[in-house]
């Protein structure tokens, strides 16, 4: 089967590993080279969709996602369908996906990040840039970085500092580590929005992790507040009071946004918050608030609920659906 990585370029599965270290392109020409994704979900697709808005983007794109190894044939087929819909080559393993790629983007869940990097390492070509975009503790990034460097590639600590929609490839990134300058040039060639954060590997991710104490912690608080307020029949009054106390925040709109994000990505966010709690612990503090956030993110994410665009704009609908799924009998009481 042949798939087009971009209009006018037809490639086969074996083309993923066609390029050798001797033909490694410079950072400035990365958009016409070979790029690989480890993990192919929302972030990977957003970056790819953004890159393809540029007429100069002609890179061959390969990806491997662990979902292609699922014991469930429907899950496997759905991920293969994702590859086909995105016009990329879907590899059967991480080493196959990264073979020949000048740039590799790891965009997996935090709990799989280190293992995914280790799995990909044997396929990396010498000098390839390995962009670790995963939301992990700085200490995890350091361990992963050592493994990638030992494989002959160049490890880049990347912190994704906002949701990938609507900005796609222009989502702000912090990058760090010894190869930050080369990484910045490569990302600029892909028209990405990256800023170098000074310091060793892990420093950029420390910013992301500590920011997430507030960002994901606020999500968990909103979930608890809105669900409790809905169940007590007082949520409208509660949100009116919050709007008075924090004018301009837009509690109804933001509550809807946060509830939908936790519904859709709660499991992934819970994995990130475990890394956040570890980050705080290793700083000699207690990451108890972050650990508590894990509970709501995980519990709601495991419900498997999805919302239409109309439902996602109304916190009342989302709250009702979550409460019904959590405990239908209790709702009747």
C-alpha positions in Angstrom: 0.0 0.0 0.0 1.3 3.5 -0.8 0.5 6.6 1.1 1.2 10.2 0.4 3.1 12.1 3.1 2.2 15.3 1.4 0.7 16.3 -2.0 2.8 15.1 -4.8 5.0 12.8 -2.8 4.2 9.1 -2.8 6.1 6.8 -0.5 6.0 3.2 0.6 6.5 1.7 4.0 10.2 0.8 3.4 10.9 4.5 2.6 10.8 5.2 6.3 14.3 3.7 6.7 15.7 4.9 3.4 18.0 7.7 4.6 21.3 6.9 6.3 23.4 9.0 8.7 25.7 9.9 5.8 22.9 11.9 4.2 21.7 13.6 7.3 20.2 17.0 6.4 21.0 20.2 8.2 18.5 21.7 10.6 17.5 24.4 8.2 16.3 21.8 5.6 14.5 19.5 8.0 11.1 20.3 6.4 12.2 18.5 3.2 13.8 15.5 5.0 12.3 12.7 7.1 10.3 13.1 10.3 9.0 10.5 12.7 6.4 10.5 15.4 6.5 8.2 18.4 2.8 8.3 19.4 0.2 9.6 16.9 -2.6 11.3 18.8 -3.9 14.8 19.1 -0.5 16.5 19.5 1.1 14.7 16.6 -1.8 15.3 14.3 -2.0 19.0 15.3 1.7 19.5 14.5 1.4 17.7 11.2 -1.7 19.6 10.1 0.1 22.9 10.9 3.2 22.0 9.0 1.2 21.2 6.0 -0.2 24.7 5.8 3.3 25.6 4.5 3.9 25.0 0.8 7.6 24.4 1.6 6.8 21.4 3.8 7.8 18.2 1.8 9.1 16.0 4.6 8.4 12.3 4.6 6.5 11.4 7.7 6.4 8.1 9.5 4.7 7.2 12.8 4.4 4.4 15.3 1.7 4.4 18.0 1.4 1.7 20.7 -2.3 1.4 19.8 -1.2 -0.6 16.7 -0.2 -3.4 19.1 -3.5 -3.4 21.0 -5.0 -6.9 21.5 -8.3 -5.3 20.4 -8.5 -5.6 16.5 -10.8 -2.6 16.4 -8.3 -0.4 18.2 -5.5 -1.6 15.9 -7.7 -0.9 12.8 -8.7 2.5 14.1 -5.0 3.6 14.5 -4.1 2.3 11.1 -7.0 4.3 9.7 -5.6 7.4 11.5 -2.3 6.9 9.6 -4.1 6.6 6.3 -6.3 9.6 7.0 -3.2 11.6 7.7 -1.4 10.4 4.6 1.6 9.1 6.5 3.4 5.8 6.7 2.4 3.8 9.8 5.3 1.7 11.1 5.0 -1.6 12.9 7.5 -0.7 15.6 9.2 2.3 17.1 12.7 1.5 15.6 11.1 1.1 12.1 9.4 4.5 12.5 12.5 6.5 13.4 15.0 4.8 11.0 16.2 7.4 8.6 14.5 10.3 10.4 16.4 13.5 11.0 13.9 14.7 13.5 11.9 12.5 15.9 9.0 13.8 18.0 7.9 11.8 21.0 4.4 12.7 21.8 3.1 9.9 24.1 1.6 9.8 27.6 3.9 10.7 30.5 3.8 7.1 31.9 5.0 5.7 28.5 7.6 8.4 27.6 10.8 6.8 28.9 9.9 3.3 27.7 8.9 4.7 24.3 12.3 6.4 23.9 14.2 3.3 24.9 12.1 1.3 22.3 13.0 3.8 19.5 16.6 4.2 20.4 18.0 1.3 18.3 16.5 2.8 15.1 17.9 6.3 15.6 20.5 7.5 13.1 23.5 9.3 14.3 22.9 13.0 14.9 19.1 12.8 14.7 17.2 15.3 16.8 15.0 13.6 19.4 12.3 16.0 20.5 10.9 14.7 23.8 7.6 16.6 24.0 6.2 14.4 26.7 5.0 15.9 30.0 7.5 14.3 32.4 9.4 15.1 35.6 12.8 16.7 35.0 14.5 13.6 36.5 12.7 11.4 33.9 13.9 13.6 31.1 17.5 13.3 32.3 17.3 9.5 32.3 15.7 9.5 28.9 18.3 12.0 27.6 21.2 9.8 28.6 19.7 6.8 26.8 19.1 8.8 23.6 22.6 10.3 23.6 24.1 6.9 24.1 22.3 5.8 21.0 24.1 8.6 19.0 21.1 11.0 18.6 20.7 14.5 20.0 18.2 14.8 22.9 16.0 17.9 23.2 14.0 18.6 26.3 10.7 20.1 25.1 7.9 21.5 27.2 4.6 22.1 25.3 3.2 25.2 27.1 -0.4 25.3 25.9 -3.1 23.2 24.3 -2.2 22.3 20.7 -5.6 23.6 19.5 -6.1 26.1 17.9 -2.4 27.0 17.3 -1.3 23.6 16.0 2.4 23.8 15.1 2.6 27.3 16.4 1.8 26.2 20.0 4.5 27.7 22.2 7.3 25.4 23.2 10.2 25.7 25.7 13.3 23.8 24.6 16.4 23.1 26.5 19.6 21.0 26.8 22.9 21.0 25.1 21.4 20.8 21.6 18.9 23.6 22.1 20.5 25.9 19.4 20.3 23.2 16.7 16.8 22.3 17.8 15.7 25.9 17.6 16.9 26.1 14.0 15.1 22.8 13.1 11.9 24.0 14.7 12.2 27.4 13.0 12.4 25.6 9.6 9.1 23.9 10.5 7.7 27.3 11.4 7.2 26.2 15.0 7.2 28.6 18.0 10.0 27.6 20.2 11.9 29.5 22.9 15.2 28.3 24.4 15.1 27.9 28.1 18.6 28.1 29.7 19.9 25.3 31.7 20.5 21.6 31.4 18.0 18.9 30.3 15.0 19.0 32.6 15.0 22.7 33.2 12.4 23.4 30.5 10.2 20.6 31.7 10.5 21.8 35.3 8.7 25.0 34.1 5.9 22.8 32.5 5.6 20.5 35.6 5.3 23.3 38.1 2.9 25.3 35.9 0.8 22.2 35.7 0.3 22.2 39.5 -1.9 25.2 38.8 -3.3 24.4 35.4 -4.3 20.8 35.9 -4.9 21.4 39.6 -7.4 24.1 38.7 -9.1 21.7 36.3 -9.5 19.2 39.2 -10.9 21.9 41.5 -13.4 23.0 38.8 -14.5 19.4 38.4 -15.1 19.0 42.1 -16.7 22.4 42.5 -19.1 22.1 39.5 -20.1 18.5 40.2 -20.7 19.2 43.9 -22.6 22.4 43.1 -24.7 20.7 40.4 -25.6 17.9 42.8 -26.5 20.3 45.5 -28.5 22.5 43.2 -26.5 25.6 43.9 -24.0 25.8 41.1 -25.5 28.9 39.4 -25.1 30.9 42.7 -21.6 29.6 43.2 -20.5 30.6 39.8 -22.1 34.0 40.1 -20.1 34.5 43.4 -16.9 33.4 41.7 -17.5 35.9 38.8 -17.9 38.6 41.4 -14.7 37.6 43.2 -12.6 37.1 40.0 -14.2 39.4 37.4 -13.4 38.7 33.8 -12.4 35.0 34.3 -15.6 33.7 32.8 -16.3 30.8 35.1 -19.2 29.3 33.1 -17.2 29.2 29.9 -14.0 28.0 31.5 -15.8 25.4 33.5 -17.3 23.9 30.4 -13.8 24.0 28.7 -12.1 22.3 31.7 -14.8 19.7 32.1 -14.6 18.7 28.5 -10.8 18.5 28.6 -10.9 16.2 31.5 -13.6 14.0 29.9 -11.6 13.7 26.8 -8.0 13.6 28.1 -8.3 12.8 31.8 -6.2 9.6 31.7 -3.4 11.4 29.9 -3.6 14.3 32.3 -3.6 12.0 35.3 -0.3 10.5 34.0 1.2 13.9 33.7 0.1 14.9 37.2 1.8 11.8 38.6 5.0 13.2 37.1 4.2 16.6 38.6 3.8 15.1 42.0 7.1 13.3 41.6 8.7 16.6 40.6 7.5 18.3 43.8 8.5 15.3 45.9 12.1 15.3 44.5 12.3 19.0 45.3 11.9 18.0 49.0 8.3 19.1 49.2 5.1 17.1 49.3 3.2 16.9 46.1 -0.2 16.2 47.8 -2.2 18.7 45.8 -0.9 17.3 42.6 -1.7 13.8 43.7 -5.2 14.8 44.6 -5.7 16.2 41.1 -4.8 12.8 39.7 -7.9 11.3 41.3 -10.4 13.5 39.5 -8.5 13.4 36.2 -8.3 9.6 36.2 -11.8 9.0 37.5 -13.5 11.2 34.9 -11.1 10.2 32.1 -11.9 6.5 32.7 -15.6 7.1 32.0 -14.8 7.4 28.3 -17.3 10.2 27.7 -17.1 12.4 24.7 -19.0 15.6 23.9 -20.3 17.2 20.7 -19.2 20.8 20.1 -22.6 22.0 21.3 -22.4 20.0 24.5 -18.8 21.1 25.1 -20.0 24.7 25.4 -22.4 24.0 28.2 -21.0 23.1 31.6 -24.5 22.0 32.8 -24.8 19.3 30.2 -21.3 18.1 30.8 -21.8 18.0 34.6 -25.0 16.1 34.2 -23.4 13.5 32.0 -20.4 13.0 34.3 -22.6 12.7 37.4 -24.9 10.2 35.6 -21.9 8.1 34.6 -20.2 8.3 38.0 -23.3 7.1 39.9 -26.7 6.9 38.2 -28.4 5.6 41.3 -27.1 8.5 43.4 -28.4 11.0 40.9 -31.9 9.6 41.2 -31.7 10.0 45.0 
